[in-house]
């Protein structure tokens, strides 16, 4: 499944499942964790090929997690008094935690894959090297943002400090898009059709978010100036 199609499906699912997610978020966290464990242990479990492929798309390739992160970030650029914003903002944290769990499976899977190559010095492509460095930074941000998105942790923290930490989400999302582009570009430059589609999709997402985030910031500044 392409990233563009994954994003559309995930967006629709988030809208439809908004109420169950708000009422019982732990069930979604458990399902995400089960998917991660099943994907990591798929070889030893002897899962059917169709299930293994579904888990590969759901977890290891990180398309679903990135689509969920995109939904979370795009909710933030919606007009604050709009119906869409009012409907989706209450579950932003829950969506982001599900995304963090799925993304953790992606990180673990690729650490197992790339660590031996890094140790052996077998990564000669500079794009991949930079992409892996970005992945290390992203992993740290993932842990910080994921933990502080938990409601119990949020309530225990100072409100101002929590808001400052959560601003790291902007850096995380932008760097995640750049990381995806860096990892896909070598294959895309080699003529890979799937990688080329991924590069186009992530490029559009990155540019669209930067433009929308800028417009939201400008609108907020004008609103604050009017109130003052």
C-alpha positions, 0 to 999 in steps of 0.5 A: 500500500502506498503512503498516500493511500495509507494516509487517506485510510488512516485519516478516515479510520481516525475520524470513524474511531474517534469515540472508541479511541477517546473512551478506551485508548488502552485497547488501541495501545494493546492492539498496536503493541500486539502488532509490533510483537507479532511483526518482530516475531513473525518468522518464528511464529510461522504466520501466514504470508498474507498476515506477515505482509499486513504486519510488514506494511503496518509496522516495519515500513512505518507508513501507518505510524507516519500517517498517524503522526501526519494526522496529529500534526495536521489537526494542529493547523486546523482553525481552532474554532472549527468543527473538525478541530473540535472533533479531533483535538481531544484524541490527538494524544491518543493517536500519537501514542498509537503512532509511537508504539507502531514506530517503536516496532519500526525502530527495533526492526531496522536496528536489527537490520542495519546495526551489523552493516553499520558495525561492519562499515558497509554503508557507503551511501552518504544519504543512508548515513545521514538518514541513520543519524537522523533516525538516532535523533528521532528515536530520542524524540520519539521516547520523550514525546511518547512518554509525555503524551500519556495522560498520567505523565501529562497531569504530573508535569508542570503545564508550561514545561509540558508545552515546551517539551511538546513543541519538539513534535514540530522538529520530530515530524519535520525530521521524520519526513526528511529521514524518510526522504533520505532513506528512499532517495537512493532507491528512487534515484536507481529507478525504484517505482515504489521509492519514487512514489514515496519520495513524492508523497513525503515531499508533498506532505512536508511542503504542505505541512510547512505552508499550513503551519506557517499560515496557522502561526500567522493567523494566531499572531493576527488574532493575538494582536487584535485581542491586544 
